[in-house]
């Protein structure tokens, strides 16, 4: 999943990225402004069939890439858990 997310970040970044480090922050080192971040989130939600909780969206600009991966993995697991319980 990390590789998919890294590719998606690179596609949405406002700067040319060769790679994404775990400590890179989405809005700072990775060059994602609010519009690029929103596009990234919509792409991720479509790709993984998840929904990122609105209360977590506001703080994403300053989040580290590794923490972002964990957030998406948690959303995928929560979705799978809900679907399994149905």
C-alpha positions as CSV (number, residue, x, y, z in Angstrom):
1,X,0.0,0.0,0.0
2,X,2.9,2.4,0.8
3,X,4.1,2.2,-2.9
4,X,0.6,3.0,-4.2
5,X,0.3,6.0,-1.8
6,X,3.8,7.2,-2.7
7,X,2.9,7.1,-6.4
8,X,-0.4,9.0,-5.7
9,X,1.4,11.6,-3.7
10,X,4.0,12.1,-6.5
11,X,1.2,12.5,-9.1
12,X,-0.6,15.1,-7.0
13,X,2.5,17.1,-5.7
14,X,3.1,20.6,-7.0
15,X,6.9,19.9,-7.1
16,X,8.9,17.2,-8.9
17,X,9.5,14.3,-6.5
18,X,11.8,11.4,-7.1
19,X,10.9,9.7,-3.9
20,X,9.0,10.2,-0.7
21,X,10.6,9.7,2.7
22,X,8.6,8.6,5.8
23,X,9.4,11.8,7.6
24,X,8.4,14.1,4.7
25,X,5.4,16.2,5.6
26,X,2.6,16.3,3.0
27,X,2.3,20.1,2.9
28,X,5.9,21.0,3.4
29,X,8.5,18.8,1.8
30,X,6.0,17.1,-0.5
31,X,4.4,20.3,-1.9
32,X,0.8,19.4,-1.4
33,X,-1.4,22.5,-1.1
34,X,-5.0,22.3,0.1
35,X,-6.3,21.7,-3.5
36,X,-3.7,19.0,-4.2
37,X,-4.4,17.4,-0.9
38,X,-8.1,17.3,-1.5
39,X,-7.5,15.7,-5.0
40,X,-5.2,13.2,-3.4
41,X,-7.8,12.3,-0.7
42,X,-10.5,11.8,-3.4
43,X,-8.2,9.6,-5.4
44,X,-7.3,7.5,-2.3
45,X,-11.0,7.2,-1.3
46,X,-11.9,6.0,-4.8
47,X,-8.9,3.7,-5.2
48,X,-9.2,1.9,-1.8
49,X,-13.0,2.3,-1.5
50,X,-12.7,4.1,1.9
51,X,-13.7,7.3,3.5
52,X,-11.2,9.4,5.5
53,X,-13.1,10.9,8.5
54,X,-13.6,14.6,8.1
55,X,-12.2,15.4,11.5
56,X,-8.8,14.0,10.4
57,X,-8.7,16.0,7.1
58,X,-7.8,19.4,8.6
59,X,-4.5,18.3,10.1
60,X,-3.2,16.4,7.0
61,X,-1.1,19.2,5.6
62,X,1.4,18.9,8.4
63,X,1.3,15.1,8.8
64,X,4.3,12.9,8.1
65,X,4.0,10.5,5.1
66,X,4.5,7.5,7.4
67,X,1.6,8.7,9.6
68,X,-0.5,9.3,6.5
69,X,0.1,5.7,5.4
70,X,-1.0,4.4,8.8
71,X,-4.1,6.6,8.6
72,X,-5.1,5.1,5.2
73,X,-4.3,1.6,6.4
74,X,-6.5,2.1,9.4
75,X,-9.3,3.4,7.2
76,X,-9.0,0.4,4.9
77,X,-9.0,-2.0,7.9
78,X,-12.1,-0.2,9.4
79,X,-14.0,-0.5,6.1
80,X,-13.1,-4.2,5.8
81,X,-14.2,-4.8,9.4
82,X,-17.6,-3.1,8.8
83,X,-18.1,-5.0,5.6
84,X,-17.2,-8.3,7.3
85,X,-19.7,-7.5,10.1
86,X,-22.6,-7.0,7.7
